[in-house]
């Protein structure tokens, strides 16, 4: 059964506390006088956090003086000038600033009086001298939802309405680097998704738990976003929020946004960024060769595109690597693949240019659609293929593509997910009734024009090839291209108790997803057992080494696997990509 809340027990000795009274009690143990810094992203309700901690500490007999660091940001114009030098309305170059750049002069508060705590709170609180350091966190999906709804604000601009473009390309890169640098020395972590009932885990216990998880299979907490093209498969088949507008984009494993649940039961679990596993244990998680190339960036993502009873995705492409590096500032690009988990009758996948595509006409029709609302037929220029269940489509950067309506696509791709360069979006309005942005000039600048027609079929719609086999199972290569740093394989198990496939990470992480059948039990050489059900995704860290997949149930089971190709690590050691 698909788990909506996969959860892992904290390490022995880790301290979990629930509710403001219990959280405040952890601070009351501090040797007053002391300065406590509580850092974190801007979407935390910092006013409530400071008020509740002050109230509860007063009950416990500890007086508190507070300092809100948000009041000390540089002027808004200076914040914008320092962090965003582009005038592109759609995208920005990823910010390289340290969080310190958002301030001019930091305050210099006097030491707290005898028996008193000074509570410094807000983004950048750790920049001030402190005796204890906590991090209060909200997963990124909360910020994206709030900013999109007009209720959120951006980093360094607490009095202005938030902007999604700035959130993606300015705030998150700055905040991620800042949080990652703090991770080795945090004294406490505070999950404030429920602002009336926070969950605390001590810093040492957090790090011990992550050290353990970095050496055994781990699944991230899944969720789905709604979009104008979204479908309903995940609501109907997996049990996701039935009150949502739709379940379009499923976050199975997107490292910069995914979280791991650590706790003992649903009422006592903290969601920790998956990225911290890679920051604190890059060799164990990714493998030495992979981390030599990608740093602490987990480079492969798994997500769902659900268009069952929904609409076609936009026809788009992703930046080629030189463009991604030079224009957007990220060291590797977004090669993709589509694995068809489900395909409806007559459903299609758009992929690659037709042999007879007229590029001048393609541009003309794109511009007319964008500026004048003139509909176009993408099939005049882009090839289509039947959405055959179990088929893998390769989508290297620059290739025009889209999933059609009626499909469930398991999208297996490289992780730079923020740059979808749309050509055409079916004249579809966004959730607010406004035209969706079409950054087609970026798309046309990256359009792959050499691979057309028969070459698209030959290179991008490959037939499965058996790599190895055993009793009751085989492993197939579904797709690999020299220009793409990862490949996609599939284990096929006959079903029944005898169907057990052997595998080995060989020093490089694997990502697994059950695409057909009831599921498998993943068994490691050290005795770990992890059940993986239909539609679930699992990361097998490089440190796991040898493991087995044992089929559950009597029906055949198919498990898709993605991994970094060893040749791509050896040939690209100089292109290190730290998060």
C-alpha positions in Angstrom: 0.0 0.0 0.0 1.3 3.4 -1.0 2.6 5.3 2.1 1.8 9.0 2.3 4.0 9.4 5.4 7.0 7.1 5.3 8.7 7.6 8.7 12.0 6.7 10.2 12.8 6.3 13.9 15.3 8.7 15.4 18.7 7.5 16.5 19.0 6.1 20.0 19.5 9.0 22.4 17.9 11.6 20.1 15.5 14.0 21.9 12.1 14.8 20.4 9.8 17.3 22.0 6.3 18.4 20.9 4.5 21.7 21.6 5.8 25.1 22.8 5.9 24.2 26.5 8.2 21.2 25.8 10.3 23.2 23.3 10.7 26.1 25.7 11.8 23.6 28.4 14.8 22.7 26.2 15.8 26.4 26.2 15.2 26.7 29.9 18.0 24.2 30.4 20.5 26.7 28.9 23.0 28.3 31.3 21.6 31.8 31.5 22.6 34.4 30.7 22.8 33.1 27.1 22.1 34.3 23.6 19.9 31.9 21.6 19.9 32.3 17.8 16.9 30.8 15.9 17.6 31.0 12.2 15.4 29.9 9.3 13.5 30.9 6.2 11.3 34.0 6.0 8.0 32.1 5.8 8.3 31.0 9.4 5.8 32.9 11.6 8.6 34.6 13.5 6.3 36.8 15.5 4.4 33.8 16.9 7.6 31.9 17.5 9.1 34.7 19.6 5.8 35.3 21.5 5.2 31.7 22.3 8.8 31.0 23.4 8.8 34.1 25.6 5.4 33.2 27.2 6.4 29.6 27.9 9.8 30.6 29.2 8.3 33.1 31.5 6.1 30.4 33.0 9.3 28.4 33.6 10.9 31.3 35.4 13.3 32.4 32.6 13.0 36.1 31.5 13.5 36.6 27.7 14.6 39.6 25.7 14.0 39.4 21.9 15.7 40.8 18.8 14.0 40.4 15.5 16.7 40.5 12.8 14.2 41.1 10.1 14.1 44.8 11.2 17.8 45.1 10.3 17.7 44.2 6.6 19.3 46.6 4.1 16.8 48.9 2.3 14.7 47.0 -0.2 16.3 48.6 -3.3 19.8 47.6 -2.0 18.6 44.0 -1.4 17.3 43.7 -4.9 20.3 45.4 -6.5 22.8 43.1 -4.7 21.0 39.8 -5.4 19.3 40.2 -8.8 21.2 41.8 -11.7 19.0 40.5 -14.5 16.0 42.1 -16.1 14.5 38.8 -17.4 10.8 38.7 -16.4 10.7 34.9 -16.3 14.0 33.7 -14.9 17.0 35.0 -12.9 20.5 33.8 -12.7 20.8 31.7 -9.5 22.0 34.0 -6.7 25.5 33.4 -5.3 25.2 35.8 -2.4 25.8 34.8 1.2 22.9 35.8 3.5 25.1 38.5 5.0 24.7 40.5 1.8 21.1 41.2 2.8 22.2 43.4 5.7 24.3 46.6 6.0 25.3 46.8 9.7 24.3 44.0 11.9 23.0 45.0 15.4 25.4 44.7 18.4 23.0 43.9 21.3 24.4 43.9 24.9 24.9 40.6 26.6 21.8 39.4 28.4 21.5 40.2 32.1 22.0 37.6 34.8 19.4 34.8 34.5 18.1 36.2 31.2 18.0 34.8 27.6 18.4 36.9 24.6 16.4 35.4 21.7 17.7 36.5 18.3 15.3 35.3 15.6 14.7 35.5 11.9 16.6 34.7 8.7 20.3 35.3 9.4 20.0 35.1 13.3 23.2 32.9 13.3 25.2 35.8 12.0 25.2 37.4 15.4 27.3 35.9 18.3 25.3 33.3 20.1 25.6 30.5 22.7 22.9 28.2 21.2 21.9 27.8 17.6 18.5 26.5 16.4 17.0 26.3 13.0 13.2 26.7 12.6 12.0 25.3 9.3 9.0 25.2 6.9 9.4 22.9 3.8 9.6 24.8 0.6 6.1 23.8 -0.6 4.6 26.0 2.1 6.6 29.1 0.8 5.7 28.4 -2.8 2.0 28.0 -2.0 1.9 31.1 0.1 3.8 33.3 -2.3 1.7 32.1 -5.2 -1.4 33.0 -3.2 -0.2 36.5 -2.5 0.3 35.7 1.2 4.0 35.3 1.4 7.1 37.4 1.1 10.7 37.1 0.0 14.0 36.9 1.8 15.1 40.4 2.9 11.9 42.0 1.8 9.5 41.3 4.7 7.1 44.2 4.0 6.6 43.5 0.3 4.3 41.0 -1.5 6.3 37.9 -2.5 7.3 37.0 -6.0 7.7 33.4 -7.2 10.5 34.2 -9.6 12.5 35.7 -6.8 11.6 32.8 -4.4 13.0 30.2 -6.8 16.2 31.8 -8.1 17.2 34.2 -5.4 15.8 33.1 -2.0 16.2 29.4 -2.2 19.8 29.3 -3.4 20.9 31.7 -0.6 18.8 30.0 2.1 20.0 26.5 1.1 23.7 27.4 1.2 23.2 29.2 4.6 21.2 26.2 6.1 23.7 23.7 4.8 26.6 25.6 6.3 24.9 25.6 9.7 23.9 21.9 9.7 27.2 20.5 11.3 26.8 22.8 14.4 23.1 23.2 15.0 22.0 22.6 18.6 18.4 22.1 17.7 15.9 21.7 14.8 12.4 23.0 15.0 9.7 21.9 12.5 7.0 24.6 12.6 4.6 23.4 9.9 2.0 23.4 12.7 2.7 26.8 14.4 0.7 25.7 17.4 2.5 22.4 17.8 6.1 22.6 16.8 8.4 19.5 16.8 11.9 19.7 18.1 14.8 17.4 17.6 18.2 18.0 19.2 21.2 18.7 16.9 23.3 15.7 17.9 20.3 13.4 17.6 19.5 14.8 14.2 23.0 14.3 12.9 23.2 10.8 14.3 19.9 9.9 12.6 21.0 11.3 9.3 24.3 9.4 9.6 22.3 6.2 10.0 19.9 7.0 7.1 22.8 7.8 4.8 23.8 4.1 4.8 20.4 2.4 4.3 17.4 2.8 1.9 15.3 5.8 2.5 12.1 7.2 1.1 11.1 10.9 1.1 7.7 12.3 2.0 5.7 12.5 -1.2 3.2 15.3 -2.1 1.5 16.7 -5.2 1.0 20.2 -6.5 -2.0 21.4 -8.5 -1.6 23.0 -12.0 -3.9 24.1 -14.8 -3.1 20.9 -16.7 -3.3 18.5 -13.8 -5.2 15.2 -13.5 -6.7 13.0 -10.8 -4.9 9.7 -10.8 -3.0 10.4 -7.6 -6.2 11.3 -5.8 -8.0 8.2 -7.0 -5.2 5.6 -6.9 -2.9 6.8 -4.2 -5.2 8.6 -1.8 -3.7 12.1 -2.0 -5.8 15.1 -0.9 -9.2 14.7 -2.5 -10.1 18.3 -1.8 -7.2 19.6 -4.0 -8.0 21.1 -7.4 -6.0 18.2 -9.0 -2.9 16.2 -8.5 -0.6 17.3 -11.3 3.1 17.3 -10.3 4.1 14.6 -7.8 7.2 15.2 -5.7 8.5 11.7 -5.2 12.2 12.6 -4.9 13.2 16.1 -5.8 16.2 16.6 -3.6 16.1 20.5 -3.1 12.5 20.3 -2.0 12.0 16.8 -0.5 12.0 16.0 3.1 12.5 12.9 5.3 10.1 12.3 8.2 11.9 11.5 11.5 9.8 10.5 14.4 7.8 7.8 16.3 4.3 8.4 15.1 2.2 11.0 13.1 1.9 13.4 16.0 5.6 13.4 16.7 7.6 13.6 13.5 9.9 16.3 12.1 10.4 16.8 8.4 14.1 17.2 7.6 15.4 18.3 4.2 16.7 15.4 2.2 19.5 17.6 1.1 21.1 17.5 4.5 21.8 13.8 4.0 23.9 14.8 1.0 25.5 17.8 2.8 26.6 15.8 5.8 27.4 12.5 4.1 28.1 13.1 0.4 30.2 10.0 -0.2 27.9 7.6 1.7 24.8 9.0 -0.2 26.1 9.7 -3.7 29.3 7.8 -3.8 32.8 9.2 -4.0 32.9 9.5 -7.8 29.5 11.0 -8.0 30.1 13.5 -5.3 33.5 14.4 -7.0 31.4 15.6 -9.9 28.2 16.9 -8.3 29.4 18.0 -4.9 26.5 17.8 -2.5 23.8 18.2 -5.2 21.8 15.0 -5.6 21.6 14.9 -9.4 18.6 12.7 -10.2 15.0 13.3 -9.5 11.8 11.2 -9.7 8.4 12.9 -10.0 5.0 12.2 -11.5 3.2 14.1 -14.2 -0.5 13.3 -13.8 -2.7 14.2 -16.7 -5.5 11.6 -16.3 -8.7 13.5 -17.1 -6.4 16.6 -17.3 -4.8 18.4 -20.2 -1.6 18.4 -22.3 1.5 19.8 -20.8 3.1 22.8 -22.5 5.4 22.0 -25.3 8.8 23.0 -24.0 12.5 22.2 -23.7 15.3 22.6 -21.1 18.5 24.6 -21.4 21.5 23.0 -23.0 24.5 22.8 -20.6 26.5 25.8 -21.8 23.4 28.0 -21.6 22.5 26.6 -18.2 26.0 27.4 -16.9 26.5 30.8 -18.5 23.0 32.3 -18.4 21.5 30.7 -15.3 24.6 29.8 -13.2 24.0 26.0 -12.6 26.8 23.5 -13.4 24.7 20.8 -15.1 21.5 20.8 -17.1 18.2 19.0 -17.0 18.2 16.0 -19.3 15.0 14.1 -18.8 13.2 10.8 -19.5 9.5 10.0 -19.5 8.6 6.5 -18.3 4.9 5.8 -19.1 3.4 4.3 -15.9 -0.1 4.6 -17.4 -1.2 5.7 -20.9 -4.8 6.4 -21.8 -6.5 5.3 -25.1 -5.3 7.5 -27.8 -2.9 9.3 -25.5 0.3 10.8 -26.9 3.8 11.9 -26.0 5.2 14.9 -28.0 8.9 14.4 -28.6 11.5 15.9 -31.0 11.3 17.8 -34.3 9.7 16.3 -37.4 12.0 15.7 -40.3 10.2 18.4 -42.3 9.9 21.0 -39.4 10.1 24.5 -40.7 11.9 26.5 -38.0 10.9 29.9 -39.3 7.3 28.9 -39.4 7.6 27.3 -36.0 8.9 30.6 -34.6 6.2 32.6 -36.4 3.4 30.5 -35.0 4.9 30.5 -31.5 5.0 34.3 -31.5 1.5 34.7 -32.9 0.2 32.4 -30.1 2.1 34.2 -27.4 1.3 37.8 -28.5 -2.0 37.5 -30.4 -3.7 34.4 -29.0 -3.6 32.6 -32.3 -3.8 28.8 -31.7 -1.2 26.5 -33.3 -0.9 22.8 -33.9 2.4 21.6 -32.4 2.1 18.4 -34.4 2.9 20.4 -37.5 6.5 20.7 -36.1 6.9 18.2 -33.2 6.6 14.4 -33.5 4.1 12.4 -31.4 4.2 8.8 -30.2 1.6 6.6 -28.7 1.7 6.7 -24.9 2.5 3.0 -24.5 2.6 1.8 -20.9 6.2 0.7 -20.0 7.8 2.7 -22.7 10.7 5.1 -21.9 11.3 8.3 -23.9 14.7 10.0 -23.7 14.6 13.8 -23.6 18.1 15.4 -23.7 18.3 19.1 -23.1 17.0 21.2 -26.0 14.5 18.6 -27.2 10.9 19.8 -27.6 8.5 17.6 -25.6 5.3 17.3 -23.6 3.2 14.6 -22.1 -0.3 14.5 -23.5 -3.6 14.3 -21.7 -4.6 11.0 -20.1 -1.1 9.8 -19.0 0.8 9.1 -15.8 4.4 9.8 -16.5 7.2 8.9 -14.1 9.6 11.7 -15.0 13.2 10.7 -14.3 15.5 13.6 -14.9 18.4 15.6 -13.8 17.7 17.8 -10.8 17.9 21.4 -12.1 14.1 21.7 -12.3 13.5 25.4 -12.4 14.0 26.1 -16.1 11.2 24.9 -18.3 11.4 26.9 -21.5 7.9 26.9 -22.9 7.1 27.2 -26.6 3.3 26.8 -26.5 0.8 26.2 -23.7 -2.5 25.7 -25.6 -3.6 29.3 -24.9 -4.3 28.1 -21.4 -4.8 30.6 -18.5 -3.2 30.0 -15.1 -5.2 29.5 -11.9 -6.0 33.2 -11.7 -7.2 33.4 -15.3 -4.1 35.2 -16.5 -2.0 33.9 -19.5 0.7 31.6 -18.4 4.2 33.0 -19.2 5.9 31.8 -22.4 9.6 32.4 -22.3 9.9 31.1 -25.9 13.0 33.1 -26.7 14.9 31.0 -24.2 13.4 27.9 -25.7 14.3 28.8 -29.3 17.8 29.7 -28.2 18.2 26.1 -26.9 16.1 24.2 -29.5 17.9 21.0 -30.7 17.5 21.3 -34.5 19.9 18.5 -35.6 18.1 15.5 -34.2 14.9 15.1 -36.3 12.6 12.4 -37.7 14.2 9.0 -37.9 17.0 10.1 -35.6 14.5 10.9 -32.9 13.0 7.4 -33.2 16.4 5.7 -33.2 18.0 7.7 -30.3 15.2 8.7 -28.1 12.7 5.8 -28.2 15.0 2.9 -27.5 14.0 -0.8 -27.2 14.8 -2.5 -23.9 18.0 -4.6 -23.9 18.6 -7.4 -21.3 21.8 -6.7 -19.4 21.7 -9.8 -17.0 19.3 -12.3 -15.7 18.8 -14.9 -12.9 16.1 -17.4 -11.9 12.8 -15.6 -12.1 14.2 -12.1 -13.0 16.1 -10.0 -15.5 17.5 -6.5 -15.6 17.0 -4.4 -18.7 18.6 -1.2 -20.0 15.7 1.0 -21.1 17.7 4.0 -22.2 21.2 5.5 -22.3 22.7 8.3 -24.3 26.3 9.5 -24.4 25.2 13.1 -23.8 23.2 12.2 -20.6 25.0 11.5 -17.4 22.5 8.9 -16.1 20.7 5.9 -17.5 17.5 4.1 -16.8 17.1 0.4 -16.2 14.3 -2.0 -15.2 14.2 -5.1 -13.0 11.5 -7.5 -14.1 10.6 -10.2 -11.5 8.2 -13.1 -12.2 6.5 -12.8 -8.9 6.1 -15.4 -6.1 8.5 -16.3 -3.3 11.3 -17.3 -5.6 11.6 -14.1 -7.5 14.7 -12.4 -5.9 16.9 -10.1 -8.0 20.5 -9.4 -6.9 22.0 -5.9 -7.3 24.9 -3.8 -6.1 25.3 0.0 -6.0 29.0 -0.4 -6.8 29.7 3.0 -5.2 27.0 5.0 -6.9 23.5 5.6 -5.5 20.4 4.0 -7.1 16.8 5.3 -7.2 14.0 2.8 -7.5 10.3 3.0 -8.3 7.8 0.2 -8.5 6.0 0.7 -11.8 4.0 -2.5 -12.0 2.9 -5.2 -9.5 2.3 -5.1 -5.7 5.9 -4.2 -4.8 9.2 -5.5 -3.5 11.1 -5.9 -0.2 14.6 -4.3 -0.5 17.0 -6.4 1.5 20.6 -5.1 2.2 23.7 -7.1 3.0 23.7 -5.6 6.5 20.2 -6.9 7.2 18.0 -3.9 6.6 14.5 -4.5 5.2 12.5 -1.8 3.4 9.1 -2.5 1.8 8.5 -0.6 -1.5 5.0 -0.6 -2.8 3.5 0.2 -6.2 4.2 3.8 -7.3 6.7 4.4 -4.4 10.2 5.7 -4.9 13.2 4.8 -2.8 16.8 6.0 -2.7 19.5 3.3 -2.2 22.6 5.2 -1.0 25.9 4.3 -2.5 27.1 3.0 0.9 24.5 0.2 0.8 26.5 -1.9 -1.6 24.9 -5.3 -2.3 21.2 -5.6 -2.0 18.3 -7.7 -3.2 14.8 -7.1 -4.5 12.3 -9.7 -3.4 8.9 -9.7 -5.2 5.7 -9.2 -3.1 2.7 -11.2 -4.2 2.2 -13.7 -7.0 2.0 -11.2 -9.9 5.0 -10.0 -11.9 6.7 -6.9 -10.5 8.6 -4.3 -12.5 11.0 -1.8 -10.8 12.6 1.1 -12.7 16.1 2.1 -11.6 18.1 5.2 -12.4 21.9 5.6 -11.7 24.7 7.8 -12.8 26.9 6.3 -15.5 30.4 5.7 -14.3 31.9 7.2 -17.5 30.1 10.5 -16.9 31.8 10.8 -13.5 35.3 10.1 -14.8 35.0 12.4 -17.8 33.6 15.4 -15.8 35.6 15.5 -12.5 36.3 19.2 -13.0 32.7 20.3 -13.1 32.0 20.1 -9.4 28.5 21.3 -8.5 28.0 22.2 -4.9 24.5 23.0 -3.6 
